[in-house]
Amino acid sequence: MSVISLLFFLTLHHGFLLASPAVDQFTFDGFAGANLLLDGTAEVTADGLLMLTNGTTLLKGHAFYSSILRFHAAASTPRSFSTAFVFGILSEYADISSPGLAFVVSKSSNFSTALQSQYMGLANAANNGNASNHFLAVELDTVVNAEFGDMSGNHVGINVDGLKSVVADNAGYYDDGTGAFRNMSLLNRTAAQVWVDFDALTSLVNITMAPLEVPKPKRPLLSATVNLLSVIQDEAYVGFSSSTGVVSSRHYVLAWSFRMDGLAPPLNTQKLPGLPFTIPKRSSKMLKILLPIASAALVLALAITVIVIDRRRRKYAELKEDWETEFGPHRFSYKDLFHATNGFCDERLLGIGGFGRVYKGVLPASGTVVAVKKVSHESRQGMREFISEVVSIGQIRHRNLVRLLGYCRRKRELLLVYDHMPNGSLDKFLYDHSMPVLSWSQRLGVISDVASSVLYLHEDWEKVILHRDIKASNVLLDADMNARLGDFGLARMYDHGTDPHTTHVVGTMGYLAPELGHTGKASKASDVFAFGVFMLEVACGRRPISQDEHGDHFLLVDRVVEHWREGTITDAVDPRLRGDFAVQEASFVLTLCLLCSHPLPSARPGIRQIMQFLDGNTPLPELSEAHRSVNMLVLMQNQVVLNSHSLPSTVAGNISDIPGAR
């Protein structure tokens, strides 16, 4: 072969090498040193975990493979692809979370205009579902959002250009041996694996998942036909998106593989970094045998000594700290409270609240009947709520506030002692049909009593106290059916004329003012909003959020606004009253309710002005048409339409005892 021929051959061969397609494949068994496009809260930890959200509420994070991939072959036909990844979700609470995470195939890696919470960092209220979004997403969602038709708070969905799933199913897998469906919890704090396979010939997307120790099941969890050509057109990025709502959660990806035109490479699950809060591994059998033998004599001697000397002392042991001297009211001995409640037996149980159990007791020395709230030591917020309640109401006295008589502390038990309210909580009379129906005059009396208590907290005491959880279940009725506001576990106290500097959303879904979702700052106006919803609850005999037989959720505020628009506002009054009320008076009360629950804080009256309205000293202003927007604003704040059978109702801390928000 001549030199010229050889040079021509080498040049031609080199050209073929340059023109041959790249292998669109990668594998990350851990992400240490991985070249990824990260934004928002996303980061690679020192242990090699891809952390999409870091526990901060109401933020978003994205992570994409650094190179754009070509999803269409010649003649504009789509290419098949396959991916596998291992993920884990760690929530502050065992049964509620922020929305989960999503695997995304997107024309763009820029999601700067997307919202957090229920929008998962993929879309916003204006463009959700628009074809211009150009993304295919597989969501692993831990929150129910009725706005998007979610089926449960533990589901997997295939989404195109928006957050409403094309198809969805509960998280789980089909057992290859029996064919039976096995449920999986997305919130069980353990890692799990997901496979996403797209067949270009059938345009079918298959989603499969399983626990880490289970091989890929043969039957997919769900499938959907997707026209990938119209969704992402040609080139696209692949990666993950996640966001947080009002519950502190962290979303992790532990490993990831991807391949065009073939099955994704298998992941080496033996090399994966561990999740931060996994259950400790069991110690070896050798350690279990040797350690007890080596220390048996010493442990036995110490145990006998402790039991003999300290048994009785520890039974009634208490704690006392410096702050109690300044703020604490009368202190009871644990021994007296133990005997007063007959050992906190179930026969003395009055009810179970968000932060513990309440027992009826009779003090041995005086014979006084009391209510003893025993805060659960399992509650991470327990100590903080206990201190808040003692500090807030340990020194205040008002006829319409439940009086705190004293308290007691033990190492793992927190107890508060109150006046006993013979008729229990107001919500029993509103929702338990076996109880007598409250008359209209009794309801007006309850509203006036609670308004008087809020006025005292906001204006008339030496400091401002924001209750932050005004609702029917926190209002108790004495022997004469007078209402008293109680449960100050979420209260915030500050000096008059200063800013409370609240940074966490707390309260109960349905009572939260719209601005709390944006500012996180409680105020007198947010207490007034909750009081307005409470008044509606009393007048209408309905809960703030209700569910019909089809599973759709409705806001009570929205129902009353619709009646107001139609000129039939008194139709919203509790039907159990059978019309036994003054129409003009009912119209006045319901209009005042809507003014108090106005979406704009500046448009709500202050509590002193509310008292003047109720006393007839000031005429009620006309209701503004701005209430047309109340439904959207309240829905955006609450983040989640509660499923009353699966989610608790109170939010605190980052949020304590709540439902998450999508």
C-alpha positions in Angstrom: 0.0 0.0 0.0 1.3 3.4 -0.9 1.9 6.1 1.6 -0.9 8.2 0.1 -3.3 5.3 0.3 -2.3 4.6 3.9 -2.8 8.2 4.8 -6.2 8.2 3.1 -7.3 5.0 4.9 -6.2 6.3 8.3 -8.0 9.6 7.7 -11.2 7.9 6.7 -11.0 5.5 9.6 -10.4 8.4 12.0 -13.5 10.1 10.5 -15.6 7.1 11.2 -14.5 7.0 14.8 -15.4 10.6 15.3 -18.8 10.1 13.7 -19.7 7.1 15.7 -22.2 7.8 18.5 -21.2 8.2 22.1 -22.2 5.5 24.6 -25.1 7.3 26.5 -24.5 5.4 29.7 -23.3 6.1 33.2 -23.4 4.6 36.7 -23.0 6.2 40.1 -22.6 3.8 43.0 -22.5 6.8 45.4 -21.9 10.3 44.2 -18.4 11.2 45.6 -16.7 13.2 42.8 -19.7 13.0 40.5 -20.0 15.7 37.9 -23.6 16.9 38.3 -25.5 20.1 37.7 -26.8 21.1 41.2 -29.0 24.0 42.3 -31.1 25.1 45.3 -30.5 22.9 48.3 -29.0 20.0 46.4 -25.5 18.9 47.3 -23.3 15.9 47.5 -22.5 15.0 51.1 -19.1 14.0 52.4 -20.4 10.4 52.6 -21.2 10.4 48.9 -25.0 10.9 49.2 -26.9 13.1 46.7 -29.0 15.2 49.1 -31.7 17.1 47.2 -33.2 18.8 50.3 -31.5 19.5 53.5 -34.4 19.7 55.9 -35.1 23.5 55.4 -38.8 24.1 54.9 -40.3 25.6 51.7 -37.2 25.2 49.5 -36.3 23.2 46.4 -33.3 21.3 45.0 -32.4 19.8 41.6 -29.6 17.6 40.4 -29.0 16.7 36.7 -26.4 14.7 34.8 -23.9 17.2 33.5 -24.3 16.3 29.8 -27.4 16.8 27.7 -28.6 13.5 26.1 -30.1 12.9 22.7 -33.5 11.1 23.0 -34.3 10.9 19.3 -32.6 8.8 16.6 -32.7 9.4 12.9 -36.0 10.3 11.2 -37.2 11.9 14.5 -38.0 8.6 16.2 -37.6 8.3 19.9 -34.9 6.2 21.5 -35.5 3.7 24.3 -33.9 4.4 27.7 -33.7 2.8 31.1 -32.6 4.1 34.5 -32.3 2.7 38.0 -31.8 4.6 41.2 -31.8 4.1 45.0 -33.6 6.7 47.1 -34.5 7.4 50.7 -36.7 10.0 52.5 -36.1 11.1 56.1 -38.9 13.1 57.6 -38.9 14.9 61.0 -42.0 12.7 61.8 -42.6 9.0 61.2 -46.0 9.4 59.4 -46.0 12.8 57.7 -43.6 14.6 55.4 -43.1 17.2 52.8 -43.8 16.1 49.2 -41.3 13.5 47.9 -39.0 13.5 45.0 -39.2 12.9 41.2 -37.0 11.5 38.5 -37.1 13.9 35.6 -36.4 13.9 31.9 -36.6 17.6 30.8 -35.8 19.7 27.8 -34.3 22.3 30.2 -32.3 22.1 33.5 -33.5 25.5 34.6 -36.4 25.3 37.0 -35.9 28.7 38.6 -39.6 29.7 38.2 -40.9 26.5 39.7 -42.4 26.5 43.2 -41.6 24.3 46.2 -44.0 22.3 48.3 -46.8 20.6 46.3 -45.2 21.7 43.0 -42.0 19.6 43.8 -39.8 22.3 42.1 -41.1 21.4 38.7 -43.9 23.9 37.9 -45.9 26.7 39.4 -49.6 27.7 39.7 -49.5 29.5 36.3 -47.8 26.9 34.1 -48.7 23.6 35.8 -49.8 21.2 33.0 -48.7 23.4 30.1 -47.2 21.6 27.1 -44.5 24.2 27.1 -42.9 22.7 30.2 -41.5 19.8 28.2 -40.8 17.3 31.0 -41.6 13.7 31.9 -41.5 13.0 35.7 -41.8 9.9 37.9 -43.0 11.2 41.3 -42.5 9.4 44.6 -45.0 11.4 46.6 -45.7 11.3 50.4 -48.5 13.9 50.6 -52.1 14.0 49.4 -53.0 17.0 47.4 -56.6 17.1 46.1 -55.7 19.9 43.7 -53.8 17.3 41.6 -56.1 14.4 42.3 -53.6 12.5 44.5 -54.9 9.0 45.5 -53.0 8.7 48.8 -50.1 10.0 50.8 -47.8 7.2 49.7 -48.0 6.9 45.9 -46.0 6.7 42.7 -47.1 8.6 39.6 -46.1 9.2 36.0 -46.5 12.9 35.1 -46.2 14.9 31.9 -45.7 18.7 32.0 -47.4 19.0 35.4 -48.1 17.6 38.8 -51.3 15.8 37.9 -50.3 12.2 37.3 -51.3 10.5 34.0 -51.4 7.3 36.0 -50.6 6.5 39.7 -50.7 3.7 42.2 -49.8 3.1 45.8 -46.1 2.5 46.4 -45.3 -1.2 46.4 -44.3 -4.2 44.2 -45.6 -7.5 42.9 -44.0 -10.6 44.4 -42.5 -12.8 41.7 -43.3 -15.9 43.6 -47.0 -15.4 44.6 -48.0 -12.5 42.4 -49.3 -10.7 45.5 -49.0 -7.0 45.9 -46.7 -5.9 48.7 -47.1 -2.4 50.1 -44.1 -0.2 50.7 -43.9 2.9 52.8 -41.9 5.8 51.3 -41.4 7.1 54.8 -40.0 4.1 56.5 -36.5 5.6 56.7 -34.9 2.9 54.6 -33.6 2.9 51.1 -35.5 1.5 48.2 -34.8 1.0 44.4 -36.8 2.2 41.4 -36.5 1.3 37.8 -37.9 3.4 34.9 -38.0 1.8 31.4 -39.1 3.5 28.2 -39.8 1.3 25.1 -39.6 3.4 22.0 -41.5 0.9 19.9 -44.6 0.9 22.1 -44.1 4.4 23.7 -44.7 2.6 27.0 -43.2 3.9 30.3 -42.9 1.2 33.0 -42.2 1.9 36.6 -41.0 -0.8 39.0 -39.9 -0.5 42.6 -38.8 -2.8 45.4 -37.0 -2.9 48.7 -33.2 -2.8 48.4 -32.8 -6.5 49.1 -35.4 -7.6 46.6 -34.4 -8.1 42.9 -36.3 -6.2 40.2 -39.8 -7.6 40.0 -40.9 -8.9 36.7 -44.3 -7.1 36.8 -44.1 -3.3 36.8 -46.0 -1.3 39.4 -47.6 1.0 36.8 -47.3 1.8 33.1 -48.4 4.6 30.8 -48.2 5.4 27.1 -46.2 8.7 26.5 -45.5 10.4 23.2 -41.9 11.3 24.1 -41.4 13.0 20.8 -43.9 15.7 21.6 -42.9 16.0 25.3 -39.1 16.6 25.1 -38.6 16.9 21.3 -34.9 16.0 20.8 -32.3 16.7 23.5 -33.0 16.6 27.2 -31.4 16.4 30.7 -32.0 13.6 33.2 -31.9 14.1 36.9 -33.9 14.6 40.1 -36.1 17.3 41.6 -37.5 17.7 45.1 -38.9 20.3 47.4 -40.1 20.8 51.0 -43.3 22.2 52.4 -44.0 23.1 56.0 -42.7 19.8 57.3 -38.9 19.4 57.7 -37.8 16.5 55.4 -34.7 15.4 53.6 -34.7 13.6 50.2 -31.7 11.5 49.2 -30.5 9.6 46.1 -27.8 7.0 47.0 -27.0 5.5 43.6 -28.1 6.0 39.9 -27.5 4.3 36.6 -28.8 5.2 33.1 -28.5 3.9 29.6 -29.9 4.8 26.2 -31.1 1.9 23.9 -30.7 -0.8 26.6 -31.2 -1.8 30.2 -29.6 0.4 32.9 -26.5 -1.1 34.4 -27.2 -2.9 37.7 -26.3 -1.0 40.9 -23.9 -2.4 43.4 -26.0 -2.0 46.5 -23.2 -3.4 48.7 -21.2 -0.2 48.0 -23.9 2.3 48.8 -23.4 5.0 51.5 -25.9 4.6 54.4 -28.8 7.0 55.2 -28.0 9.3 58.1 -30.7 7.9 60.5 -30.8 4.2 59.8 -31.6 1.7 62.5 -28.3 0.6 64.2 -27.0 -2.7 63.0 -27.3 -5.6 65.4 -24.2 -6.4 67.4 -22.5 -9.7 66.8 -23.5 -12.8 68.7 -20.0 -12.9 70.1 -20.4 -9.4 71.6 -23.8 -10.4 73.0 -22.2 -13.3 74.8 -18.9 -11.9 76.0 -20.1 -8.5 77.2 -22.8 -9.7 79.6 -20.4 -12.4 81.0 -17.6 -9.9 81.5 -19.7 -7.4 83.3 -22.3 -9.6 84.9 -21.1 -9.4 88.5 -20.7 -5.6 88.4 -24.1 -5.0 86.7 -25.9 -7.3 89.2 -24.3 -5.6 92.2 -25.2 -2.1 90.9 -28.7 -3.1 89.9 -29.5 -4.5 93.3 -28.1 -1.4 95.0 -30.1 1.0 92.8 -33.3 -1.0 93.2 -33.0 -1.2 97.0 -32.0 2.4 97.7 -33.7 4.4 94.9 -36.8 2.5 94.0 -39.3 4.6 95.9 -37.4 7.8 95.3 -37.4 7.3 91.6 -41.1 6.5 91.5 -41.9 10.0 92.5 -38.7 11.8 91.3 -39.1 15.3 89.9 -37.0 17.9 88.1 -36.6 21.6 88.7 -34.7 24.2 86.7 -33.8 27.9 87.2 -36.5 29.3 84.9 -39.2 27.7 87.0 -38.4 30.0 89.9 -39.2 33.0 87.8 -42.2 31.8 85.8 -43.6 28.7 87.5 -47.0 28.8 89.3 -47.7 26.5 92.2 -45.8 23.2 92.0 -47.5 19.9 92.8 -45.8 16.8 93.9 -45.9 13.9 91.5 -47.0 11.7 94.3 -50.1 13.8 94.9 -51.0 13.8 91.2 -50.4 10.1 90.9 -52.9 9.4 93.7 -55.3 12.1 92.5 -55.7 10.3 89.1 -55.6 6.8 90.6 -52.3 6.2 89.0 -53.3 7.8 85.7 -55.7 4.9 85.0 -57.8 4.7 81.8 -61.0 5.2 83.8 -59.9 8.7 84.6 -58.9 9.6 81.0 -60.8 12.6 79.7 -59.2 12.8 76.2 -56.1 12.6 74.1 -54.7 15.8 72.5 -51.9 16.7 70.2 -49.3 16.8 73.0 -50.5 14.2 75.4 -53.3 12.7 77.5 -55.6 14.5 80.0 -56.9 12.8 83.1 -59.5 13.8 85.7 -58.1 14.0 89.2 -59.2 14.8 92.8 -56.5 16.4 94.9 -56.1 14.4 98.1 -55.7 17.3 100.5 -58.5 19.6 99.3 -60.8 17.4 97.3 -60.6 19.8 94.4 -61.5 18.3 91.0 -58.8 19.1 88.5 -57.7 18.1 84.9 -54.1 16.8 84.6 -52.4 17.0 81.2 -49.6 14.5 81.0 -47.4 15.4 78.1 -46.0 12.5 76.2 -42.3 12.1 76.6 -42.2 10.6 73.0 -43.1 14.0 71.7 -39.9 15.8 70.5 -41.7 19.1 71.0 -43.0 18.1 74.4 -40.5 20.1 76.6 -40.7 23.2 74.4 -44.6 23.2 74.5 -44.5 22.5 78.2 -42.2 25.5 78.9 -44.3 27.7 76.5 -47.5 26.9 78.4 -46.0 27.4 81.8 -44.4 30.7 80.8 -47.5 31.9 78.9 -50.3 31.3 81.3 -48.7 30.5 84.6 -49.3 34.1 85.7 -52.4 35.2 83.8 -56.0 35.1 85.1 -59.2 35.7 83.1 -62.7 34.3 83.5 -62.6 33.0 79.9 -59.2 31.3 80.0 -58.7 27.8 81.4 -56.7 28.5 84.7 -53.4 26.8 85.1 -53.3 25.7 88.8 -49.8 24.3 88.8 -47.4 21.8 87.3 -45.0 19.0 88.0 -41.9 17.6 86.2 -40.3 14.3 86.1 -37.4 13.0 84.0 -39.6 11.7 81.3 -43.0 13.2 82.2 -44.4 16.7 82.0 -47.6 17.5 83.8 -49.9 20.5 83.9 -52.8 20.9 86.3 -55.9 22.9 85.3 -59.4 23.7 86.5 -61.7 20.9 85.6 -64.3 21.8 82.9 -67.3 19.5 83.6 -68.8 19.9 80.1 -65.6 19.1 78.2 -64.5 20.6 74.9 -66.8 22.5 72.5 -66.2 20.3 69.5 -68.1 17.5 71.2 -71.3 19.6 71.1 -70.7 20.7 67.5 -69.9 17.3 66.0 -71.1 14.5 68.3 -74.8 14.0 67.4 -75.4 12.2 70.6 -74.8 15.4 72.5 -77.4 18.2 73.0 -77.6 20.7 70.2 -76.2 24.1 71.3 -78.9 26.9 70.8 -78.1 30.0 68.8 -77.9 32.1 72.0 -75.4 29.6 73.5 -73.3 29.8 70.4 -73.3 33.6 70.5 -72.2 33.3 74.2 -69.3 31.0 73.2 -68.2 33.4 70.5 -68.3 36.4 72.9 -66.5 34.5 75.6 -63.6 33.4 73.3 -63.4 36.9 71.8 -63.1 38.3 75.3 -60.2 35.9 76.1 -58.3 36.8 72.9 -58.8 40.5 73.7 -57.2 39.9 77.1 -54.3 38.0 75.5 -53.7 40.5 72.7 -54.3 43.9 74.4 -55.1 43.8 78.2 -52.3 41.7 79.8 -48.8 43.2 80.5 -47.4 41.3 77.4 -48.9 40.2 74.1 -49.7 36.5 73.9 -50.4 35.0 70.5 -52.4 31.8 71.0 -51.7 30.4 67.5 -54.1 27.5 67.8 -57.6 28.9 68.3 -60.1 26.2 67.5 -63.2 24.4 68.9 -61.2 21.5 70.4 -59.2 24.0 72.5 -62.3 25.7 73.9 -63.7 24.1 77.1 -67.1 24.6 78.7 -67.6 24.9 82.4 -70.7 23.8 84.4 -72.7 26.9 83.3 -71.7 26.4 79.6 -69.4 29.4 79.7 -66.5 29.0 77.2 -62.8 29.1 78.2 -59.9 29.1 75.8 -57.1 26.7 76.7 -54.1 24.7 75.4 -51.4 27.3 75.2 -48.8 24.7 74.0 -48.1 26.8 70.8 -48.4 30.2 72.4 -45.8 33.0 71.7 -45.3 35.9 74.2 -43.6 39.2 73.5 -43.7 42.8 74.7 -46.2 45.3 73.5 -45.0 47.4 70.6 -42.3 44.8 69.5 -42.1 42.2 66.8 -42.6 38.5 67.8 -40.0 37.4 65.2 -41.9 34.1 64.6 -40.2 32.0 61.9 -42.0 28.7 62.0 -45.5 28.0 60.8 -47.6 26.5 63.7 -51.3 26.0 64.2 -53.9 23.7 62.7 -54.8 23.1 59.1 -57.9 25.0 58.1 -57.2 27.8 60.7 -53.9 29.0 59.3 -53.9 32.5 57.8 -52.7 32.7 54.2 -49.7 34.9 54.9 -48.2 32.3 57.2 -47.2 30.2 54.2 -45.1 33.1 52.8 -43.7 34.9 55.9 -43.9 32.2 58.6 -44.6 35.1 61.0 -47.5 34.8 63.4 -49.3 38.0 64.4 -52.4 39.3 66.0 -53.9 39.3 62.5 -53.2 35.5 62.1 -54.9 34.9 65.5 -57.9 36.9 64.3 -58.0 34.8 61.1 -58.2 31.6 63.2 -60.8 33.2 65.4 -62.9 34.0 62.2 -62.7 30.4 61.1 -63.6 29.3 64.7 -66.7 31.5 64.6 -67.7 29.9 61.3 -67.2 26.5 62.9 -69.5 27.5 65.8 -72.2 29.1 63.7 -72.3 26.5 60.9 -71.6 23.3 62.9 -69.0 22.2 60.3 -65.3 21.6 60.4 -63.0 24.0 58.6 -62.0 21.3 56.1 -64.5 18.6 55.1 -64.7 15.7 52.7 -67.7 14.6 50.6 -68.6 11.1 49.6 -66.4 11.3 46.5 -63.3 12.1 48.5 -63.2 15.8 47.5 -62.2 18.3 50.1 -63.9 21.6 50.8 -63.1 24.7 52.9 -65.8 26.0 55.2 -64.8 29.6 54.5 -65.3 29.0 50.8 -68.8 27.5 51.3 -69.9 30.6 53.3 -68.4 33.0 50.8 -70.4 31.3 48.0 -73.6 31.7 50.1 -72.7 35.4 50.7 -72.2 35.9 46.9 -75.6 34.3 46.3 -77.4 36.4 49.0 -78.2 33.3 51.0 -75.6 33.6 53.7 -77.9 32.4 56.5 -78.3 29.1 54.7 -74.8 28.3 56.0 -76.1 28.2 59.7 -76.0 24.8 61.3 -79.0 22.9 60.0 -79.5 21.2 63.4 -80.9 24.5 64.7 -83.8 24.1 62.3 -84.0 27.8 61.6 -84.3 28.7 65.3 -82.3 31.9 65.1 -82.7 35.5 64.2 -81.9 35.9 60.5 -80.5 39.4 60.8 -78.3 38.4 63.7 -77.1 35.3 61.9 -76.2 37.3 58.8 -74.3 39.8 61.0 -72.3 37.0 62.7 -71.4 35.2 59.4 -70.4 38.5 57.8 -68.1 39.3 60.7 -66.6 35.8 60.4 -65.7 36.5 56.8 -64.2 39.9 57.7 -62.0 38.2 60.3 -61.0 35.5 57.8 -60.2 38.1 55.1 -57.2 36.9 52.9 -55.4 40.3 53.5 -54.1 40.7 57.1 -54.5 44.5 56.9 -58.2 44.1 56.0 -59.0 42.1 59.2 -60.4 44.0 62.2 -58.5 43.9 65.5 -59.8 41.9 68.4 -60.9 45.1 70.2 -62.9 46.2 67.2 -64.4 42.7 66.9 -65.6 43.1 70.5 -67.2 46.4 69.6 -69.0 44.8 66.7 -70.3 42.0 68.9 -71.4 44.5 71.6 -73.2 46.6 69.0 -71.1 49.6 69.7 -69.8 49.9 66.2 -71.6 49.2 62.9 -70.2 46.4 60.8 -68.6 47.4 57.5 -69.6 45.9 54.2 -67.8 42.8 53.1 -65.3 43.3 50.3 -65.4 41.4 47.0 -61.7 40.5 47.8 -63.1 37.3 49.4 -63.4 35.9 45.9 -59.7 35.0 46.2 -59.9 33.4 49.7 -60.2 29.8 48.5 -57.0 29.9 46.4 -55.0 31.8 49.1 -56.0 29.5 51.9 -55.3 26.4 49.8 -51.8 27.7 48.9 -51.1 28.3 52.6 -52.4 25.0 54.0 -50.4 23.1 51.3 -52.3 19.9 52.1 -56.0 19.1 52.1 -56.1 16.8 55.1 -57.0 13.2 55.0 -58.6 13.0 58.4 -58.1 9.2 58.7 -54.3 9.3 58.1 -52.9 12.7 59.0 -52.8 14.5 62.4 -54.2 18.1 62.4 -51.7 20.2 64.3 -48.5 21.7 63.0 -45.7 23.1 65.1 -42.0 23.4 65.5 -40.8 23.4 61.9 -44.2 22.0 62.1 -45.1 19.9 65.1 -47.7 17.1 64.6 -48.8 17.9 61.0 -49.5 17.1 57.7 -47.2 17.8 55.2 -47.7 19.9 52.4 -47.3 19.0 48.8 
